[in-house]
Amino acid sequence: MKTSSMTFSPSESVAEIAFLALCAFSIVNPLIAQFTSFFFPHTIAGLNMMQWFQGLCLPLILVTLPKLPRDNDEFSPLFSRLLWVYVISLGLLHLRLLSTNRLQADMVNVERMVYFKMIFAFLLWYYASCLVRSYESAQKLLRSILIGALICAAWILICYLTGMGSANYASAGVKATAGSEGISGKAMAGFLLPAAVGAMFLALQEHSYRWAMGAALIVVAVFITFDRSAHVAFIIGSLWLAIWWWILACPRPCLKTMLLFLCIIFILGGLYYIQHGNEELVTRWTYDFDRGEIGSGRGIFYTTAWTWFWKDSSVVDFLLGMGFGNIYDLMHSRSGIFRHTHSDLFDMLVIGGVVGLSLYFLMFYTITSLWKGVRIGSIEFAILGALLLSFGVMSLLTGLMSFPHTLYAFGAQCICIRILANQENLDPAPSLSICQVESINADVLNGQFTHTNALLS
């Protein structure tokens, strides 16, 4: 499988500009969410500044998309299919409810906004798959996403230490923040946790202590959001990497950068425990701020969605769902709270019934298709698995598909890692880590020394 050069043809100038714009978007978009919410918290026509920014980017993407090169169709057809399936399916599901007057007037725009966010993220996936076609472009886009994540993580830490920005769960005595006021903790944690995996990839691939420290910084920022699904996803992702390291890795990467990452995490975790103990963590996991139940009533949300789907829905609704605009009323009827289900799986189940479930699994099928051709013992295989688990667990337990940049960054990182795996596949022999090279050099020198002694004797 050959990796094409950085030269774009036939419309190389348009593609180069579009790629640089995508890199800039990857850095700027999450920063707009954080800093405009802090300095300009007001909405304009009901939209915040990040939504306006994404809306302005949409026509630019649509204008440049037909002019992008089509000489590399390795991955873009996968994401083109995903995009069109979502556009057509969500559009028809929405029109069905409008034509039968099953949507309340105040929920029509809410439903459209949620569907637009999903489609916009998948459009960015397709856009990235068309533009990222070489080792160099994959490195640049991955670094751009991680730079945006590092700046956001640093801002979250500043807000946590200074008391600026949001103060989530303060009423229960838990000090937590996602940065600026109005920023969703799960959206930020869902963006940062896969970014920590991406930073760890660069740390292992490049034997870079700076990226190891960056990964540790991002993980600390994820922790202080106190998003419980992120805690679970971090543990599961770490277990996967440990299993891969001991059983599947060939060759095993050098431990030096990983040890630095672990040392920073353990030292900062120890300092936090000395100062705060585990009271805040226990409170966050055992106290619900709406119902006084563990899990924020998620068990009720999930069972309500499943009971409606399996027992209470008509045949048509079983197949086509009731749309996002009716989720809040359904949850309120059983739990007394106007919420969505806090799970992408159950959201899609209610939104589209069997069709919605198919759409949800199609998204993950598209991502897992990137694993084809990746050597099991390679770092890229391990990182793709960790990215899938970190995002997938949070998607299942709290819901991330309605946050465009969170969804985009996850898919774009997977695309970049897969392109970088092409370079590894071109190597007939597995690459050696620095630790292994040092060990081989030591063995060679030791052999030469022994041979010299034998000649002298």
N, C-alpha and C positions, 0 to 999 in steps of 0.2 A: 504494500500500500504506500504510494509515494505522496510526499507532502509537497505541494506547489510552492513556488517562490512568493515573495512579498509583492511582486509586480502584478497589478490588476489589469486585465484585458477582457473585452475591448474598451470598456469605459473606466480606465484606470484612475483618472483624476476624480471622477464622481465617487468611486469606491474608496479611494484613499481619504477623501474628505469625510465621507459617511463613516468610515471606520474611526477616524479621529474624533468625530462628533459623538460616536457611541462610547468611546473611552471617556470623553469629557462628561457625558450624561451619567456614566457609571460612578463618577466621582461626585458630581454636583447634585444629583437628584436626592440622595439621602441627606446631604448637607442642607439643601433647601428645606427639607422637612424639619430638620432640627432648628436651624437658625432663624428661619422666617417665623416659626412658631414661637420662638423666644422674643424676637424683636418686633414682629408684626403678626400678632395672634389673631387678628380679625379676618373674617372671610369676605370675599367679593362675590356677590351674586350666589351666595351659598357654597362657594368653593374656596378651599384654602390655596395657598401659593403653590404648593407642590402639585395639586390637581391642575391648576392653571398651567404650570410649567409642562406637565405631561400632555395636557391638551394641546399646547402649542407645538410640542414635539411631534405629535401624531401626523399632521399634514406633511411635515418635512420628511418623515419616514415613508409615507405613502408616495410622495413625489419621487424620492430617490430609489425606492425599491425596484421599480421596473428597469432601472438603468444599471443595476448591479450585475456583475458577471455571472454566468450560469455554467461555466466550464468545470465546476467542481460540485457534483451532485451527490457527494458521499453521504452527507447528513441533512442537507436542507430539505429534501423531499419528506423526511420524517416529520419535520417541524411545520412544513407547509400543510401536510395532511392534518396534523393536530390542530392548526389554526383554523382551517376551513371547516373541520368537523364541529369545532366549538362555535364558530360564527353562525353556521347554518342551524345547528341544534338549539342553541340558546335563543336565536332569533325566532325560530318557529315556536318554541315553548312559550316565549313571551307573547307572540302574536295570538296564540291559542287562548291565553288567559284574557287578553284584551278583547278579543272577539266574543268571548262568553261572559264579559263583565264580572270576572272573578277577582279582579284586582281593585283594591280601594284606591281612590284618586291620589291620596297622599303617599302611597307606596309604589306608584308607577315609576317615578324618577329614582326612587331608592333601588328598585330592582334593576333598572337600566344601568345605574352607576356601578352596581356590583358586577353585572355582566361585562360592562365596558372594561373594568379593571382587569378581569381575567383575560379578556381578548387582547387588551393592550400588552399584558405581560407575554402572552404567547406570540404576539406579533414581534416583540423584541427578541424572543427566542429564535424565531425564523430569521430575523434581521441579522442576528449574531451568527447564525449558522451559514449565512451567505457571505459574511465579511471575514470571519475567522477561518483562514484557509492555510495558514502556515505556522510553523513553530514560533516565529517572531511575533506574529499578530496575536496568537493565543497567549503568549507571555505578557504582551502589552495590555490586553483586555483584562486578564486575570489580575495583574498588578493594579490596574485602575479600579476594579471592584474592591480590592483589598485596601487601597489607599482611602477610598471613601469609608470603608468599614473602620479603619484605624482612627480616622478623624472623629467619626461618630463615637467610637469607644472612648477616646480621650475626653470628648465633651461630656459623655455620661459620667465618667469618673470625676470630672470637674464639678458637675452638678451635684453629685453625691457628696463630695467632700466639702463643698461650700454651702450646700442647702439651696442652691438656685434651681430653677426649673420645677419639674413635677415632683410631688411627694406622695407616691403611690402607697396605699395601705397605712398611712400615718395614723388613722383612727384606731387601728389595732396595735399600735406601737411597733410597726415594722417600718424601718427606714429603707425605702427602695425608690428607684427612679429609672426612667427610660430616657432621661435627658430633659428637653424642653417640655413645658406644659402642653398637654394635649396630644403628646406622642404615645402611641399604643406600645405597651410593654411587650406584648407578644409579637407585634410586627417588628420591633427593633431586635428582640432576641432571635426571632426567626431569620432575620437578615444577618445578624452577627455570628450566630453559631456555625452555619456553613462557611462563613468567611474565615472563622478560626481554623476550620479544616483546610481551606485553601492556603492559608498562611503556613500551616504545618507542612503542607505539601512542598511549598517553596523552601522551607527550612530543611527538609530532608533531601530534596532534589539538589539544592545548591549548597548544602552543608552550611547554611547561613544562620548565625546566632541572632542576627537582627530580626529575621522573620520568626524565629522561635520566640523571641521576646514579644514580637507583635502578636503572635497567636495567643500567648499568655495574657497580654493586655486585653485582647478581645474576649477571652473566656471570663476574665474578671468582670468586665462590663456586662456580660450576659448574666453572671451570677447576681449582680446587684440590681438587675431588673426584677429579681425574685419571681420570674415566670416559671411555674412548676413544670410545665411541659418541656421547657428548655433544660431543666435539671435532669429529667428522665432521658431526654434525647442525648444529652452529653454523656450520661452513663452508658447508654446502649451503644452509642458511637465509639466510645472508648473501649468497650468490651470487644466490639468488632475489630478494631485496630490491634488490640492485644492478641486476639485469636489469629488474625492474619499474620502478625509478627512471629508468633511461635510455631505456627503450623504451615502456613502457605508461602511466606516470604522467601524469595530466592533471586538474588542474594539478599541477606538482611541488611537494611540501611544502617549507617553508622549511628550509634546511640548518643553521641555527644550532644547534638542539637535537641534530641528528645529529652535527655537528662536535664538540660538547661530549662526547657519548658516545664518539666515536672518540678524542678527545684523552685522556680518562681511561683508556681501554683501552690505548692505545699507551704512555702514561707509566708505568702500573703494570706493563705487560708489559716495558718497558725496564728498570725497576727490578728486576723479578724476574730478568731475564736477566743483569743486572750482578752480582747476588748469587749466583745459582745456575747460570747458564749453561743449556745445554739437556740436561745429562746426565740429569736426572730424567725429562724428557719422553721422551728417547730410550729410557731404560730401561723406562719404562712401555709403550712401543710395541713393544719388541723382546724383552722378557723375560716369560715366562709363569710364574706362580707354582705351577701344578699340573703342567705337562708339559714346561716348557722350550721351548714353541713360541709363535710370534707368534699373538696372537688368542685366547689361553687355550684352544686346541684347538677353537675354534668351527667351523673347517672340518670337523673330524671329526664334531662334533655334527650339523652340517647334512647332511653326506653320509650319516651313519647314519640320520637321520630320513627322508631322501628314498629311500635304498635300501630301507629297510623298507617305505615306502609304495608304491613303484613295482614292486619285485621280490619282496619276501618276504611281503607281507601276503596274506591270503585275500581273497576277493571281499567278504565282509561287513566285514572290517577295513578294506579299501580304502575302503569307503563310510562306515563308522561309527567307525573308529579303534580305539585300545586304551585310551583314557582317560589322564588325567594321572597316575594312580597307578602306571602301568607305564612311564612315561618314564624314570625313574631306572635301572631295570634294563636297559632297552634301551641307554641311553647307556653304562652300565658294561660291557655285553657287548662294545662296540667300542672304548671309550676307556680303560676301567679306572677311570673316575671316576663317582661317583653325582651326576649333575647333570641339570637339564633342558636343553633345547637352546640356551638363551640367545638365543632369538628367538621372538617371539609367532607369527610365521608358521609356523615349524616345530613349535612347541608345539601350535598348533591343528591342524596337519597330523596329528600323532601322536594328539592327543586325540580328534579326530572324523573323520579321513579327509577325504573330499569334503565332508561336512557341516561339519566343523571349518573347512576352508578357506572355505566359503561364509559361515560366521559371521564369520570374520575380515574378509573383504572387505565384508560387510554393515555392519560398524562404520564402515569408512572411507567407504562409499557414503553412509551416513547423514550423516556430517560434511560430505562434499563437496556434499551436497544443499543445505546452507546457502548455498552460493555462488550459487544461482539468484537472479537479480534484482539482484545486486550489480554495480555499474558497474566495469568492468575497470580504469579509470584511478584508482579511488578508493583511499584508504589502507586502507579496510576489506578490499578485495579482496587487497591485498598482505599484510596482516597475517594473514588467514585462510590464505593460502598458506604463510606462514612458520610459523604454528602447526602446520599439517598436516605440513610437512616436518620440523620439529624433533622432533615427537612420533613421526611415522611412521618416520624413520630410526632413532631409538633403539628403537622397537618392533621393527623388523626386525633390528637388530644385537645387541640385548641383552635385550629383553623387558620390557614395562612393564605389561601388563594385569593382573598379579596384585598391583599396588599401588593400592588403591582411591583414595586421595587424588590420586595422580599422574594416574590415568585421569580422575577426576572433574574436576580443575582444568583439564585440557586441553579437555574437552568443554564445560564451563561457560564458559570464556573464548570459545570459538567461538560459543556461543549469544549471549553478551553482545555480541560484535563484530557479529554478524549483526543483532541488534536495533538497535544503534547505526547500522548502515548504512541502516536504514529512514528515519532522520532525514535522511540525506544524499540518499536517493532522493526525499524530499518536496520538496527544493530544486530548482526548475526550472533554476537556473543553478549551475554548479560553484562551490564556495566558494573564496575566495582566501586564500592564506597571508599572514602578516604581511609577509614579504619582498616579495610581489607588491603588497600594498597600499602599502608604503613606496615601491616603484618607481613605482606609478601616481601617488601623491601628488607625488613628485619631478617626474614628467613634467608634471603639471598646473601645479605651481608654476613650472616652467621655461617652460611655454607662456604663463602669465600674465605672467611677467617679460619675455618676448620681445614680447608684445603691448603692454605698457606702454612699452617702449623704442621701438616703432614709432610709437606715438601721440606721444611726446615729440619724436621726430625729424621 
